[in-house]
């Protein structure tokens, strides 16, 4: 099943797609010309909303281009 694109902007696109059994609600991936935010359609709408805010915050914080580890970045996000 293909996911659906919710939002397209100049800097990023948000897609709601089924995730494999990985336990994640969202992810953000930087491609050469576009940042893609993926939201897991297999979780409830409340978790999807929280995941979207979380992933957009990563973009706003420039976390994709940080030299910090993912663990450090996530710890900072959860403070």
Secondary structure, DSSP 8 states (H G I E B T S, - for coil): ---EEEEE-SSEEEEEE---SS--SEEEEE-SS-EEEEEETTS-HHHHHHHHHHHHHHHHTTGGG-SS-HHHHHHHHT-
